[in-house]
């Protein structure tokens, strides 16, 4: 799911055949809060720091926090 807003509406592929499923910002925040509450309830979490995109000019740093190691 991807938040569809003024930044992403013209930059991402939306519609039939697209892997991008739109979500409004309020729905994202509700789901984010639930996920954070769940992770905070665990004894152990796994943190994985990665880069998206191999091109140095366009890559983005991301942090994935999960209940299971992947």
MMTF fields as JSON, N, C-alpha, C and O atoms, coordinates in Angstrom:
{
  "mmtfVersion": "1.0.0",
  "mmtfProducer": "UNKNOWN",
  "numBonds": 279,
  "numAtoms": 280,
  "numGroups": 70,
  "numChains": 1,
  "numModels": 1,
  "chainsPerModel": [1],
  "groupsPerChain": [70],
  "chainIdList": ["A"],
  "bondAtomList": [4, 2, 8, 6, 12, 10, 16, 14, 20, 18, 24, 22, 28, 26, 32, 30, 36, 34, 40, 38, 44, 42, 48, 46, 52, 50, 56, 54, 60, 58, 64, 62, 68, 66, 72, 70, 76, 74, 80, 78, 84, 82, 88, 86, 92, 90, 96, 94, 100, 98, 104, 102, 108, 106, 112, 110, 116, 114, 120, 118, 124, 122, 128, 126, 132, 130, 136, 134, 140, 138, 144, 142, 148, 146, 152, 150, 156, 154, 160, 158, 164, 162, 168, 166, 172, 170, 176, 174, 180, 178, 184, 182, 188, 186, 192, 190, 196, 194, 200, 198, 204, 202, 208, 206, 212, 210, 216, 214, 220, 218, 224, 222, 228, 226, 232, 230, 236, 234, 240, 238, 244, 242, 248, 246, 252, 250, 256, 254, 260, 258, 264, 262, 268, 266, 272, 270, 276, 274],
  "bondOrderList": [1, 1, 1, 1, 1, 1, 1, 1, 1, 1, 1, 1, 1, 1, 1, 1, 1, 1, 1, 1, 1, 1, 1, 1, 1, 1, 1, 1, 1, 1, 1, 1, 1, 1, 1, 1, 1, 1, 1, 1, 1, 1, 1, 1, 1, 1, 1, 1, 1, 1, 1, 1, 1, 1, 1, 1, 1, 1, 1, 1, 1, 1, 1, 1, 1, 1, 1, 1, 1],
  "groupList": [{"groupName": "UNK", "atomNameList": ["N", "CA", "C", "O"], "elementList": ["N", "C", "C", "O"], "formalChargeList": [0, 0, 0, 0], "bondAtomList": [1, 0, 2, 1, 3, 2], "bondOrderList": [1, 1, 2], "singleLetterCode": "X", "chemCompType": "L-PEPTIDE LINKING"}],
  "groupTypeList": [0, 0, 0, 0, 0, 0, 0, 0, 0, 0, 0, 0, 0, 0, 0, 0, 0, 0, 0, 0, 0, 0, 0, 0, 0, 0, 0, 0, 0, 0, 0, 0, 0, 0, 0, 0, 0, 0, 0, 0, 0, 0, 0, 0, 0, 0, 0, 0, 0, 0, 0, 0, 0, 0, 0, 0, 0, 0, 0, 0, 0, 0, 0, 0, 0, 0, 0, 0, 0, 0],
  "groupIdList": [1, 2, 3, 4, 5, 6, 7, 8, 9, 10, 11, 12, 13, 14, 15, 16, 17, 18, 19, 20, 21, 22, 23, 24, 25, 26, 27, 28, 29, 30, 31, 32, 33, 34, 35, 36, 37, 38, 39, 40, 41, 42, 43, 44, 45, 46, 47, 48, 49, 50, 51, 52, 53, 54, 55, 56, 57, 58, 59, 60, 61, 62, 63, 64, 65, 66, 67, 68, 69, 70],
  "secStructList": [7, 3, 3, 7, 1, 6, 6, 6, 6, 6, 6, 1, 7, 7, 1, 6, 6, 7, 1, 7, 7, 3, 3, 7, 2, 2, 2, 2, 2, 2, 2, 2, 2, 2, 2, 2, 2, 2, 2, 2, 6, 1, 1, 7, 7, 3, 3, 3, 3, 3, 3, 3, 7, 1, 7, 6, 6, 6, 7, 3, 3, 3, 3, 3, 3, 3, 1, 1, 7, 7],
  "xCoordList": [0.836, 0.0, 0.885, 1.951, 0.433, 1.187, 0.23, -0.89, 0.691, -0.132, -0.176, 0.858, -1.385, -1.559, -1.842, -2.884, -0.897, -1.028, -0.48, -0.233, -0.291, 0.191, 1.575, 1.893, 2.389, 3.73, 3.709, 4.439, 2.879, 2.916, 1.89, 2.026, 0.875, -0.225, 0.217, -0.352, 1.222, 1.685, 3.021, 3.502, 3.62, 4.938, 4.89, 5.857, 3.778, 3.672, 2.63, 1.722, 2.777, 1.828, 0.659, 0.834, -0.522, -1.75, -2.688, -2.537, -3.634, -4.673, -4.451, -3.669, -5.162, -5.17, -3.763, -3.004, -3.437, -2.15, -1.019, 0.073, -1.27, -0.234, -0.096, -1.099, 1.141, 1.326, 1.064, 1.012, 0.898, 0.682, -0.802, -1.617, -1.132, -2.519, -2.619, -1.913, -3.506, -3.552, -4.185, -5.064, -3.694, -4.181, -4.113, -3.17, -5.098, -5.029, -4.145, -3.869, -3.709, -2.762, -3.345, -2.628, -4.61, -5.244, -5.245, -4.932, -5.593, -5.586, -4.175, -3.984, -3.183, -1.794, -1.415, -0.806, -1.766, -1.391, -2.042, -1.407, -3.297, -3.981, -3.265, -3.003, -2.949, -2.254, -0.843, -0.377, -0.17, 1.181, 1.141, 1.972, 0.189, 0.065, -0.19, 0.392, -1.048, -1.321, -0.064, 0.215, 0.686, 1.913, 2.958, 3.604, 3.121, 4.083, 3.671, 4.518, 2.391, 1.903, 2.217, 2.65, 2.002, 2.294, 3.782, 4.152, 4.635, 6.075, 6.556, 7.45, 5.972, 6.341, 5.931, 6.492, 4.975, 4.519, 5.412, 5.263, 6.323, 7.17, 8.413, 8.881, 8.942, 10.186, 11.401, 12.403, 11.31, 12.433, 11.912, 10.905, 12.594, 12.288, 13.588, 14.682, 13.453, 14.598, 14.639, 13.628, 15.82, 16.007, 16.964, 18.046, 16.541, 17.312, 17.452, 16.463, 18.672, 18.936, 19.388, 20.309, 18.734, 18.993, 18.977, 18.625, 19.364, 19.226, 18.276, 18.295, 17.449, 16.626, 17.29, 17.617, 17.49, 18.097, 19.622, 20.214, 20.235, 21.693, 22.4, 23.565, 21.729, 22.316, 22.523, 21.559, 23.767, 24.082, 23.317, 22.97, 23.059, 22.368, 20.898, 20.316, 20.303, 18.867, 18.493, 17.31, 19.475, 19.116, 18.578, 18.87, 17.788, 17.104, 17.423, 17.353, 17.775, 17.999, 16.651, 15.786, 16.482, 15.261, 15.632, 16.679, 14.777, 14.922, 13.656, 12.55, 13.828, 12.707, 12.753, 13.756, 11.67, 11.554, 10.469, 9.348, 10.802, 9.848, 9.87, 10.797, 8.825, 8.7, 9.521, 9.877, 9.824, 10.597, 11.782, 11.718, 12.853, 14.031, 13.74, 13.174, 14.124, 13.934, 15.259, 15.327],
  "yCoordList": [-1.175, 0.0, 1.244, 1.263, 2.269, 3.511, 4.671, 4.685, 5.656, 6.847, 7.642, 8.025, 7.881, 8.691, 10.116, 10.403, 11.006, 12.405, 13.27, 12.777, 14.552, 15.462, 15.064, 15.313, 14.455, 14.047, 12.813, 12.748, 11.827, 10.539, 10.391, 9.499, 11.24, 11.025, 11.013, 10.279, 11.816, 11.872, 11.158, 11.072, 10.649, 10.024, 8.501, 7.865, 7.909, 6.451, 5.946, 6.674, 4.705, 4.028, 3.563, 2.764, 4.052, 3.683, 3.001, 3.164, 2.254, 1.698, 0.248, -0.463, -0.175, -1.578, -2.1, -1.5, -3.22, -3.85, -3.309, -3.876, -2.223, -1.616, -2.357, -2.768, -2.534, -3.122, -2.112, -2.479, -0.831, 0.227, 0.349, 0.7, 0.056, 0.151, 1.395, 1.528, 2.308, 3.591, 3.496, 2.675, 4.383, 4.493, 5.971, 6.662, 6.463, 7.857, 7.961, 6.96, 9.17, 9.377, 8.996, 8.453, 9.266, 8.925, 7.41, 6.942, 6.65, 5.186, 4.681, 3.765, 5.275, 4.894, 5.126, 4.257, 6.281, 6.606, 5.653, 5.265, 5.274, 4.319, 2.972, 2.371, 2.5, 1.22, 1.27, 0.301, 2.385, 2.542, 2.469, 1.799, 3.147, 3.139, 1.723, 1.316, 0.986, -0.402, -1.262, -2.078, -1.078, -1.859, -1.528, -2.427, -0.252, 0.162, -0.387, -0.868, -0.322, -0.887, -2.377, -2.864, -3.1, -4.535, -4.788, -5.621, -4.083, -4.288, -3.933, -4.59, -2.904, -2.518, -3.564, -3.597, -4.408, -5.435, -6.681, -7.553, -6.774, -7.958, -7.873, -6.782, -9.034, -9.088, -8.798, -8.266, -9.149, -8.978, -8.576, -9.108, -7.642, -7.286, -7.36, -7.337, -7.447, -7.521, -6.247, -5.824, -5.643, -4.392, -4.663, -5.219, -4.26, -4.501, -3.179, -2.642, -2.655, -1.422, -1.788, -2.585, -1.202, -1.545, -0.292, 0.799, -0.479, 0.549, 0.036, -1.147, 0.92, 0.621, 1.294, 2.479, 0.542, 1.019, 0.948, 1.489, 0.301, 0.158, 1.443, 1.64, 2.315, 3.552, 4.533, 4.923, 4.932, 5.807, 7.125, 7.674, 7.623, 8.912, 8.828, 9.822, 7.656, 7.519, 6.593, 6.423, 5.998, 5.035, 5.717, 6.881, 4.959, 5.453, 4.507, 3.288, 5.062, 4.234, 3.898, 4.763, 2.64, 2.216, 1.375, 0.727, 1.391, 0.538, -0.286, 0.253, -1.6, -2.521, -3.095, -3.684, -2.924, -3.482, -4.54, -4.261, -5.766, -6.864, -7.77, -7.738, -8.571, -9.518, -10.776, -11.487, -11.056, -12.247, -11.845, -10.871, -12.6, -12.339, -12.794, -13.866, -11.985, -12.34, -12.323, -12.594],
  "zCoordList": [0.0, 0.0, 0.0, 0.616, -0.691, -0.813, -0.569, -1.079, 0.227, 0.447, -0.854, -1.402, -1.331, -2.542, -2.098, -1.508, -2.392, -2.015, -3.146, -4.246, -2.876, -3.915, -4.439, -5.602, -3.594, -4.006, -4.889, -5.878, -4.544, -5.24, -6.359, -7.197, -6.392, -7.343, -8.8, -9.608, -9.152, -10.539, -10.751, -11.881, -9.678, -9.77, -9.811, -10.231, -9.38, -9.329, -10.306, -10.709, -10.67, -11.553, -10.709, -9.79, -11.011, -10.314, -11.304, -12.515, -10.808, -11.663, -12.026, -11.394, -13.066, -13.483, -13.771, -14.532, -13.151, -13.359, -12.498, -12.48, -11.788, -10.958, -9.631, -9.047, -9.147, -7.816, -6.702, -5.528, -7.072, -6.087, -5.756, -6.61, -4.518, -4.054, -3.188, -2.189, -3.582, -2.885, -1.503, -1.241, -0.626, 0.737, 1.109, 0.722, 1.854, 2.281, 3.524, 4.186, 3.829, 4.925, 6.284, 7.125, 6.515, 7.79, 8.007, 9.101, 6.981, 7.083, 7.352, 8.151, 6.685, 6.928, 8.383, 9.008, 8.93, 10.306, 11.31, 12.291, 11.077, 11.957, 11.913, 12.955, 10.711, 10.569, 11.137, 11.734, 10.954, 11.502, 13.02, 13.633, 13.625, 15.085, 15.606, 16.611, 14.93, 15.338, 15.225, 16.103, 14.15, 13.954, 15.02, 15.557, 15.324, 16.35, 17.713, 18.465, 18.036, 19.303, 19.385, 20.429, 18.291, 18.261, 18.478, 19.306, 17.749, 17.888, 19.29, 19.825, 19.886, 21.254, 22.28, 23.375, 21.957, 22.896, 22.882, 23.739, 21.934, 21.789, 22.668, 22.997, 23.044, 23.811, 22.937, 23.416, 21.654, 20.742, 19.368, 18.901, 18.725, 17.337, 16.532, 17.096, 15.227, 14.326, 13.491, 12.931, 13.415, 12.678, 11.52, 11.705, 10.326, 9.118, 8.367, 7.869, 8.282, 7.536, 6.125, 5.948, 5.124, 3.726, 2.853, 3.303, 1.603, 0.577, -0.493, -0.832, -1.023, -2.187, -3.377, -3.32, -4.458, -5.699, -5.606, -4.672, -6.544, -6.55, -6.978, -6.633, -7.718, -8.226, -7.07, -6.411, -6.82, -5.687, -5.721, -4.676, -6.908, -7.038, -6.63, -6.196, -6.769, -6.533, -5.382, -5.089, -4.733, -3.7, -2.447, -2.17, -1.706, -0.514, 0.637, 0.477, 1.797, 2.978, 3.607, 3.741, 3.99, 4.678, 5.889, 5.912, 6.883, 8.063, 8.179, 8.203, 8.25, 8.383, 9.794, 10.197, 10.54, 11.887, 11.822, 11.395, 12.248, 12.112, 13.339, 14.149, 13.445, 14.55, 14.295, 15.235, 13.026, 12.657, 11.793, 11.044, 11.906, 11.067, 9.641, 9.428, 8.68, 7.278, 6.577, 5.379]
}
